[in-house]
C-alpha cells in the first residue's frame, strides 16, 4: 500500500501565508507619485547645473 505524504497541504499553505504576511507589511507607493518625484528631482538637477554653470 502506498503511504500518503502528510503535511504536503500544510507546506503549500505555509508559503501562501508568508506571501500574504509580506504583502500586508509592504509599503505601497502610487506609481504616479514615483514618476512625479523623479521628474522633480530631474528638474532640480538641471536647475542646479544651470545655476552653477555646468550646463553644456
N, CA, C and O atoms as a CHARMM CRD file, in Angstrom:
* protein
*
  224
    1    1 UNK  N      0.82800  -1.18100   0.00000 PROA 1      0.00000
    2    1 UNK  CA     0.00000   0.00000   0.00000 PROA 1      0.00000
    3    1 UNK  C      0.87700   1.25100   0.00000 PROA 1      0.00000
    4    1 UNK  O      1.91600   1.31800   0.65700 PROA 1      0.00000
    5    2 UNK  N      0.42400   2.20800  -0.74400 PROA 2      0.00000
    6    2 UNK  CA     1.17100   3.45400  -0.83100 PROA 2      0.00000
    7    2 UNK  C      0.89500   4.31300   0.39500 PROA 2      0.00000
    8    2 UNK  O     -0.22200   4.37500   0.90900 PROA 2      0.00000
    9    3 UNK  N      1.92200   4.94900   0.82600 PROA 3      0.00000
   10    3 UNK  CA     1.80100   5.80500   2.00200 PROA 3      0.00000
   11    3 UNK  C      1.58000   7.24900   1.55500 PROA 3      0.00000
   12    3 UNK  O      2.32800   7.75600   0.71900 PROA 3      0.00000
   13    4 UNK  N      0.57200   7.90900   2.09700 PROA 4      0.00000
   14    4 UNK  CA     0.29500   9.29900   1.73500 PROA 4      0.00000
   15    4 UNK  C      1.27600  10.22000   2.44300 PROA 4      0.00000
   16    4 UNK  O      1.69200   9.97100   3.57400 PROA 4      0.00000
   17    5 UNK  N      1.63300  11.29400   1.74400 PROA 5      0.00000
   18    5 UNK  CA     2.50300  12.29100   2.37500 PROA 5      0.00000
   19    5 UNK  C      1.66200  13.16400   3.27500 PROA 5      0.00000
   20    5 UNK  O      0.75000  13.84900   2.81300 PROA 5      0.00000
   21    6 UNK  N      1.95800  13.14100   4.52800 PROA 6      0.00000
   22    6 UNK  CA     1.25700  14.01700   5.46100 PROA 6      0.00000
   23    6 UNK  C      2.00400  15.34000   5.51700 PROA 6      0.00000
   24    6 UNK  O      3.22800  15.36600   5.64300 PROA 6      0.00000
   25    7 UNK  N      1.28300  16.40500   5.42700 PROA 7      0.00000
   26    7 UNK  CA     1.92900  17.70900   5.52900 PROA 7      0.00000
   27    7 UNK  C      2.15400  18.36800   4.18800 PROA 7      0.00000
   28    7 UNK  O      2.64100  19.49800   4.14400 PROA 7      0.00000
   29    8 UNK  N      1.81700  17.70000   3.07800 PROA 8      0.00000
   30    8 UNK  CA     2.01100  18.35400   1.79000 PROA 8      0.00000
   31    8 UNK  C      1.06900  19.54600   1.64700 PROA 8      0.00000
   32    8 UNK  O      1.44300  20.55800   1.05300 PROA 8      0.00000
   33    9 UNK  N     -0.14000  19.44400   2.17900 PROA 9      0.00000
   34    9 UNK  CA    -1.06000  20.57100   2.15300 PROA 9      0.00000
   35    9 UNK  C     -0.59100  21.68100   3.07200 PROA 9      0.00000
   36    9 UNK  O     -0.74400  22.86000   2.75500 PROA 9      0.00000
   37   10 UNK  N     -0.02700  21.31600   4.19900 PROA 10     0.00000
   38   10 UNK  CA     0.46400  22.30200   5.14900 PROA 10     0.00000
   39   10 UNK  C      1.65100  23.06600   4.57900 PROA 10     0.00000
   40   10 UNK  O      1.76800  24.27500   4.78100 PROA 10     0.00000
   41   11 UNK  N      2.53100  22.36600   3.86700 PROA 11     0.00000
   42   11 UNK  CA     3.69900  23.03300   3.29400 PROA 11     0.00000
   43   11 UNK  C      3.28400  24.04600   2.23000 PROA 11     0.00000
   44   11 UNK  O      3.84200  25.14200   2.17600 PROA 11     0.00000
   45   12 UNK  N      2.31600  23.70000   1.38800 PROA 12     0.00000
   46   12 UNK  CA     1.92700  24.62200   0.32800 PROA 12     0.00000
   47   12 UNK  C      1.17900  25.83000   0.89600 PROA 12     0.00000
   48   12 UNK  O      1.32200  26.93900   0.38200 PROA 12     0.00000
   49   13 UNK  N      0.39900  25.63100   1.93100 PROA 13     0.00000
   50   13 UNK  CA    -0.32000  26.76600   2.50900 PROA 13     0.00000
   51   13 UNK  C      0.60900  27.65000   3.32900 PROA 13     0.00000
   52   13 UNK  O      0.32900  28.83800   3.49300 PROA 13     0.00000
   53   14 UNK  N      1.69900  27.10900   3.84600 PROA 14     0.00000
   54   14 UNK  CA     2.64900  27.91500   4.61900 PROA 14     0.00000
   55   14 UNK  C      3.30100  28.96700   3.72400 PROA 14     0.00000
   56   14 UNK  O      3.53000  30.09400   4.16500 PROA 14     0.00000
   57   15 UNK  N      3.60100  28.61700   2.48300 PROA 15     0.00000
   58   15 UNK  CA     4.18300  29.58200   1.54800 PROA 15     0.00000
   59   15 UNK  C      3.21900  30.70800   1.24000 PROA 15     0.00000
   60   15 UNK  O      3.61900  31.86700   1.12700 PROA 15     0.00000
   61   16 UNK  N      1.94500  30.36500   1.10300 PROA 16     0.00000
   62   16 UNK  CA     0.94000  31.40200   0.84400 PROA 16     0.00000
   63   16 UNK  C      0.78900  32.32300   2.04100 PROA 16     0.00000
   64   16 UNK  O      0.62000  33.53100   1.87800 PROA 16     0.00000
   65   17 UNK  N      0.84600  31.77200   3.22800 PROA 17     0.00000
   66   17 UNK  CA     0.72300  32.60300   4.42000 PROA 17     0.00000
   67   17 UNK  C      1.89500  33.57400   4.51200 PROA 17     0.00000
   68   17 UNK  O      1.70400  34.74100   4.85500 PROA 17     0.00000
   69   18 UNK  N      3.09600  33.11000   4.21100 PROA 18     0.00000
   70   18 UNK  CA     4.25300  34.00900   4.22900 PROA 18     0.00000
   71   18 UNK  C      4.09900  35.09700   3.17300 PROA 18     0.00000
   72   18 UNK  O      4.46100  36.24900   3.41400 PROA 18     0.00000
   73   19 UNK  N      3.56100  34.74200   1.99900 PROA 19     0.00000
   74   19 UNK  CA     3.37400  35.71800   0.93000 PROA 19     0.00000
   75   19 UNK  C      2.38700  36.79800   1.36100 PROA 19     0.00000
   76   19 UNK  O      2.64700  37.98700   1.17700 PROA 19     0.00000
   77   20 UNK  N      1.27400  36.39500   1.92500 PROA 20     0.00000
   78   20 UNK  CA     0.26700  37.38400   2.32900 PROA 20     0.00000
   79   20 UNK  C      0.73300  38.20300   3.52900 PROA 20     0.00000
   80   20 UNK  O      0.37800  39.37600   3.64000 PROA 20     0.00000
   81   21 UNK  N      1.51400  37.61700   4.42200 PROA 21     0.00000
   82   21 UNK  CA     2.05500  38.39300   5.53600 PROA 21     0.00000
   83   21 UNK  C      3.00700  39.46700   5.01500 PROA 21     0.00000
   84   21 UNK  O      2.99600  40.59300   5.51300 PROA 21     0.00000
   85   22 UNK  N      3.82200  39.13700   4.03100 PROA 22     0.00000
   86   22 UNK  CA     4.76200  40.10400   3.46900 PROA 22     0.00000
   87   22 UNK  C      4.01100  41.20100   2.73600 PROA 22     0.00000
   88   22 UNK  O      4.42700  42.36000   2.76000 PROA 22     0.00000
   89   23 UNK  N      2.91300  40.85000   2.08700 PROA 23     0.00000
   90   23 UNK  CA     2.13400  41.84000   1.34500 PROA 23     0.00000
   91   23 UNK  C      1.50300  42.86600   2.28600 PROA 23     0.00000
   92   23 UNK  O      1.38500  44.04000   1.93300 PROA 23     0.00000
   93   24 UNK  N      1.10300  42.43800   3.46300 PROA 24     0.00000
   94   24 UNK  CA     0.46700  43.36000   4.40000 PROA 24     0.00000
   95   24 UNK  C      1.45800  44.36200   4.98000 PROA 24     0.00000
   96   24 UNK  O      1.07700  45.48800   5.29900 PROA 24     0.00000
   97   25 UNK  N      2.72000  43.97200   5.12200 PROA 25     0.00000
   98   25 UNK  CA     3.70400  44.85100   5.74200 PROA 25     0.00000
   99   25 UNK  C      4.45100  45.70900   4.71900 PROA 25     0.00000
  100   25 UNK  O      5.24700  46.56700   5.10200 PROA 25     0.00000
  101   26 UNK  N      4.20900  45.49200   3.43100 PROA 26     0.00000
  102   26 UNK  CA     4.92300  46.23100   2.39800 PROA 26     0.00000
  103   26 UNK  C      4.41200  47.66900   2.32000 PROA 26     0.00000
  104   26 UNK  O      3.23700  47.93900   2.56900 PROA 26     0.00000
  105   27 UNK  N      5.31200  48.58200   1.97200 PROA 27     0.00000
  106   27 UNK  CA     4.94300  49.98500   1.77600 PROA 27     0.00000
  107   27 UNK  C      4.43400  50.11800   0.34400 PROA 27     0.00000
  108   27 UNK  O      5.13600  49.77000  -0.60600 PROA 27     0.00000
  109   28 UNK  N      3.23200  50.61600   0.19500 PROA 28     0.00000
  110   28 UNK  CA     2.65300  50.76900  -1.13500 PROA 28     0.00000
  111   28 UNK  C      2.73800  52.22800  -1.55200 PROA 28     0.00000
  112   28 UNK  O      2.25100  53.11600  -0.85200 PROA 28     0.00000
  113   29 UNK  N      3.37100  52.47200  -2.71700 PROA 29     0.00000
  114   29 UNK  CA     3.53000  53.81800  -3.25000 PROA 29     0.00000
  115   29 UNK  C      2.86200  53.85200  -4.62200 PROA 29     0.00000
  116   29 UNK  O      3.06000  52.96000  -5.44700 PROA 29     0.00000
  117   30 UNK  N      2.08400  54.87500  -4.84600 PROA 30     0.00000
  118   30 UNK  CA     1.40800  55.05000  -6.11100 PROA 30     0.00000
  119   30 UNK  C      2.45100  55.28400  -7.21300 PROA 30     0.00000
  120   30 UNK  O      3.36900  56.07900  -7.01400 PROA 30     0.00000
  121   31 UNK  N      2.33500  54.61700  -8.36800 PROA 31     0.00000
  122   31 UNK  CA     3.30000  54.83100  -9.45800 PROA 31     0.00000
  123   31 UNK  C      3.35200  56.28800  -9.94000 PROA 31     0.00000
  124   31 UNK  O      4.40500  56.75900 -10.37000 PROA 31     0.00000
  125   32 UNK  N      2.23600  56.99100  -9.87100 PROA 32     0.00000
  126   32 UNK  CA     2.23200  58.40200 -10.27400 PROA 32     0.00000
  127   32 UNK  C      3.09400  59.23000  -9.33400 PROA 32     0.00000
  128   32 UNK  O      3.72600  60.19600  -9.76200 PROA 32     0.00000
  129   33 UNK  N      3.12600  58.86200  -8.05500 PROA 33     0.00000
  130   33 UNK  CA     3.95900  59.56800  -7.08900 PROA 33     0.00000
  131   33 UNK  C      5.43800  59.35900  -7.40300 PROA 33     0.00000
  132   33 UNK  O      6.22500  60.30300  -7.35500 PROA 33     0.00000
  133   34 UNK  N      5.80900  58.13600  -7.72000 PROA 34     0.00000
  134   34 UNK  CA     7.21000  57.83800  -8.06200 PROA 34     0.00000
  135   34 UNK  C      7.62000  58.61800  -9.30400 PROA 34     0.00000
  136   34 UNK  O      8.71000  59.18700  -9.35000 PROA 34     0.00000
  137   35 UNK  N      6.75800  58.64500 -10.30100 PROA 35     0.00000
  138   35 UNK  CA     7.04800  59.36900 -11.54000 PROA 35     0.00000
  139   35 UNK  C      7.18700  60.86700 -11.27500 PROA 35     0.00000
  140   35 UNK  O      8.09700  61.51100 -11.79700 PROA 35     0.00000
  141   36 UNK  N      6.29000  61.41600 -10.46900 PROA 36     0.00000
  142   36 UNK  CA     6.33300  62.84800 -10.15300 PROA 36     0.00000
  143   36 UNK  C      7.60800  63.21500  -9.40200 PROA 36     0.00000
  144   36 UNK  O      8.22800  64.23600  -9.69700 PROA 36     0.00000
  145   37 UNK  N      7.99900  62.39700  -8.44200 PROA 37     0.00000
  146   37 UNK  CA     9.22300  62.66700  -7.67800 PROA 37     0.00000
  147   37 UNK  C     10.44400  62.59200  -8.59900 PROA 37     0.00000
  148   37 UNK  O     11.37200  63.38900  -8.46600 PROA 37     0.00000
  149   38 UNK  N     10.44400  61.65100  -9.51900 PROA 38     0.00000
  150   38 UNK  CA    11.56400  61.53300 -10.46000 PROA 38     0.00000
  151   38 UNK  C     11.66200  62.76600 -11.35000 PROA 38     0.00000
  152   38 UNK  O     12.76200  63.24300 -11.62700 PROA 38     0.00000
  153   39 UNK  N     10.53100  63.28100 -11.79500 PROA 39     0.00000
  154   39 UNK  CA    10.52800  64.49500 -12.63000 PROA 39     0.00000
  155   39 UNK  C     11.04100  65.69000 -11.83400 PROA 39     0.00000
  156   39 UNK  O     11.84100  66.47400 -12.34500 PROA 39     0.00000
  157   40 UNK  N     10.59500  65.83700 -10.60000 PROA 40     0.00000
  158   40 UNK  CA    11.02200  66.95800  -9.75300 PROA 40     0.00000
  159   40 UNK  C     12.52200  66.88600  -9.48700 PROA 40     0.00000
  160   40 UNK  O     13.21100  67.90400  -9.55000 PROA 40     0.00000
  161   41 UNK  N     13.03300  65.69400  -9.19000 PROA 41     0.00000
  162   41 UNK  CA    14.47300  65.54500  -8.93800 PROA 41     0.00000
  163   41 UNK  C     15.26100  65.85800 -10.20500 PROA 41     0.00000
  164   41 UNK  O     16.30100  66.51200 -10.13800 PROA 41     0.00000
  165   42 UNK  N     14.77800  65.39900 -11.36100 PROA 42     0.00000
  166   42 UNK  CA    15.45100  65.69000 -12.62600 PROA 42     0.00000
  167   42 UNK  C     15.49500  67.17100 -12.92000 PROA 42     0.00000
  168   42 UNK  O     16.52400  67.69400 -13.34700 PROA 42     0.00000
  169   43 UNK  N     14.38000  67.85500 -12.69300 PROA 43     0.00000
  170   43 UNK  CA    14.34900  69.30500 -12.91900 PROA 43     0.00000
  171   43 UNK  C     15.26100  70.04100 -11.93100 PROA 43     0.00000
  172   43 UNK  O     15.89200  71.03600 -12.28900 PROA 43     0.00000
  173   44 UNK  N     15.32800  69.55200 -10.69200 PROA 44     0.00000
  174   44 UNK  CA    16.21400  70.17400  -9.70300 PROA 44     0.00000
  175   44 UNK  C     17.67900  70.01500 -10.11800 PROA 44     0.00000
  176   44 UNK  O     18.47000  70.94600  -9.96600 PROA 44     0.00000
  177   45 UNK  N     18.03500  68.86200 -10.63100 PROA 45     0.00000
  178   45 UNK  CA    19.41400  68.64000 -11.09000 PROA 45     0.00000
  179   45 UNK  C     19.73000  69.56500 -12.26200 PROA 45     0.00000
  180   45 UNK  O     20.80800  70.15700 -12.31400 PROA 45     0.00000
  181   46 UNK  N     18.79900  69.69000 -13.19400 PROA 46     0.00000
  182   46 UNK  CA    19.02400  70.59600 -14.33100 PROA 46     0.00000
  183   46 UNK  C     19.14000  72.04400 -13.87500 PROA 46     0.00000
  184   46 UNK  O     19.98300  72.78900 -14.37400 PROA 46     0.00000
  185   47 UNK  N     18.30200  72.44200 -12.93400 PROA 47     0.00000
  186   47 UNK  CA    18.34800  73.80800 -12.42800 PROA 47     0.00000
  187   47 UNK  C     19.67200  74.08000 -11.71500 PROA 47     0.00000
  188   47 UNK  O     20.26900  75.13800 -11.91500 PROA 47     0.00000
  189   48 UNK  N     20.13300  73.15500 -10.89800 PROA 48     0.00000
  190   48 UNK  CA    21.41300  73.33800 -10.20100 PROA 48     0.00000
  191   48 UNK  C     22.57700  73.36100 -11.18000 PROA 48     0.00000
  192   48 UNK  O     23.52900  74.11600 -10.98500 PROA 48     0.00000
  193   49 UNK  N     22.51700  72.54600 -12.22900 PROA 49     0.00000
  194   49 UNK  CA    23.56300  72.57200 -13.25400 PROA 49     0.00000
  195   49 UNK  C     23.59500  73.93000 -13.93400 PROA 49     0.00000
  196   49 UNK  O     24.67600  74.46700 -14.17200 PROA 49     0.00000
  197   50 UNK  N     22.45000  74.49300 -14.25100 PROA 50     0.00000
  198   50 UNK  CA    22.39500  75.79000 -14.90000 PROA 50     0.00000
  199   50 UNK  C     22.86000  76.89200 -13.93100 PROA 50     0.00000
  200   50 UNK  O     23.54000  77.83000 -14.34900 PROA 50     0.00000
  201   51 UNK  N     22.51000  76.78900 -12.68200 PROA 51     0.00000
  202   51 UNK  CA    22.89100  77.80700 -11.68400 PROA 51     0.00000
  203   51 UNK  C     24.39500  77.84900 -11.47600 PROA 51     0.00000
  204   51 UNK  O     24.97500  78.93100 -11.38200 PROA 51     0.00000
  205   52 UNK  N     25.03600  76.68400 -11.40300 PROA 52     0.00000
  206   52 UNK  CA    26.47300  76.62300 -11.15000 PROA 52     0.00000
  207   52 UNK  C     27.30300  76.64700 -12.44000 PROA 52     0.00000
  208   52 UNK  O     28.52400  76.49900 -12.37900 PROA 52     0.00000
  209   53 UNK  N     26.68500  76.82400 -13.57400 PROA 53     0.00000
  210   53 UNK  CA    27.42100  76.97400 -14.83400 PROA 53     0.00000
  211   53 UNK  C     27.94200  75.67400 -15.40100 PROA 53     0.00000
  212   53 UNK  O     28.87900  75.69300 -16.19900 PROA 53     0.00000
  213   54 UNK  N     27.38200  74.56800 -15.02800 PROA 54     0.00000
  214   54 UNK  CA    27.82900  73.27800 -15.55200 PROA 54     0.00000
  215   54 UNK  C     27.02200  72.89400 -16.79200 PROA 54     0.00000
  216   54 UNK  O     27.32700  71.90800 -17.46200 PROA 54     0.00000
  217   55 UNK  N     26.00100  73.67800 -17.08300 PROA 55     0.00000
  218   55 UNK  CA    25.12100  73.38100 -18.22200 PROA 55     0.00000
  219   55 UNK  C     25.94100  73.37800 -19.50300 PROA 55     0.00000
  220   55 UNK  O     26.73400  74.29200 -19.72900 PROA 55     0.00000
  221   56 UNK  N     25.76500  72.37200 -20.33800 PROA 56     0.00000
  222   56 UNK  CA    26.58700  72.29800 -21.57900 PROA 56     0.00000
  223   56 UNK  C     26.31100  73.39100 -22.57100 PROA 56     0.00000
  224   56 UNK  O     26.93100  73.43200 -23.63400 PROA 56     0.00000
